[in-house]
Amino acid sequence: MSKKIHTTALSKPIFKIVAEASSLLNLESYVIGGYVRDFILKREKSKDIDIVTIGSGIDLAKKVSSLIPSQPKVSIFKNYGTAMLKTDEIEIEFVGARKESYQKTSRNPAIEEGTLEDDQNRRDFSINAMALSLNEYNFGELLDPFNGIKDLKNKIIRTPLDPDITYSDDPLRMLRAIRFATQLQFRIEDQSFKSIEKNAKRINIISTERIVDELHKILASPKPSIGFVILNKVNLLTHILPELSNLKGVDSIEGQRHKDNFWHTLEVVDNIAKSTDNIWLRWAALLHDIGKAPTKKFDKKIGWTFHGHEFVGSKMVYKLFKRLKMPLNEKMKFVQKMVFMSSRPIVIASDVTDSAVRRLVFDAGDHIEDLMTLCEADITTKNPEKFKRYHQNFQRVRAKIIEVEERDHIRNFQPPISGEEIIKTFNLKPSKEIGIIKDAIKEAILEGKIPNEYIPAKEFMLQKGKELGLKSY
């Protein structure tokens, strides 16, 4: 690659400022890692820039801030010897070049000052060890000791040093290798792949927060299945998401088989990735069948069954989120709801009645579109006729949802009759009769017995009160 292209990578004004600050402090500095990799790959330029300097990264960050007119705040992390600042929506991290040494029980290394070569040696992959000089004497020169350029060209993920040392020292790098392989659609080099298999158990020393961050990035990729296939092959999946790995395999009894729900799930995740960037809906696709492993049974009359797997799966979602320290808030509840309702549109698709659609919209609420997206992604049949028919059925469901919603306003359902009106009409004190009447009105609307309007609902209320022996006032 010519020097001209190197300097093009450094055309942002911030690089000139870092170069000037380095010169004033008599430091050597380099851009390293993801920014360099993504520039060479012609990917969307990263808004995260890593600067390594031979000396104090904290001092360099302070000097850079002083040279920027707005003088952005410098965040200092003394324990790690790093500093960070944000300018023009770019986040820049500064670190002094260093050597690292690890102990078996931790991924947190002992650190000492080092050279640029030492710093490149400690990087996770050859494609992330490339650096561009910010020094006046060789500004823009590419320093690529591990031939990362060649690995980019050949689409290979490879560690700079012995992969056994790289992955054993910091097992999170195993997940990073799989994440980069997924995002870039690269191949993990054979020796590195075997080393991940060998060190898989060491993932247990990594915090769940770090693991989940990598899982999010895999799920957010254009084709998430790449990552989950590798996680399965290297035996990491059983340590991280046993609920998913438990879906693997096909049982056969008396010639009757069920589909492999693990591979089906990966197809669903890839399908939904084409339709939405909503990471929590992608999680719902990944987990929508996890209840099938514990509910699988064989019945001689009807074959393999998974009765109640949606309910069981929704309960498993909570336990999984809690174990991985994922948010137990509305995001978790959304995934639970999607898993719990994942079969509902499928059940009604062949017989689309108004009442069934009203109940579907009532239960799904504002998430009805997400639910339909999930169910359409769940169509993985390879039979063209079935594929077409299933999609046509869902089109009918969607059309009926629009029709029912316009007419009955079920999505944000508010009963036409309030509890206060029931109390006043029948001169009641708090009692079970109030709830009985409210539920009866709701059911009558959902069943289409009365429209979602005040006058018919009031008439129904009076009739129901009469049946309960109540006197109206």
Summary of the structure (lengths in Angstrom):
residues: 473
radius of gyration: 29.5
end to end distance: 89.1
largest distance: 96.1
contacts: 1489
relative contact order: 0.05
helix: 56%
strand: 11%
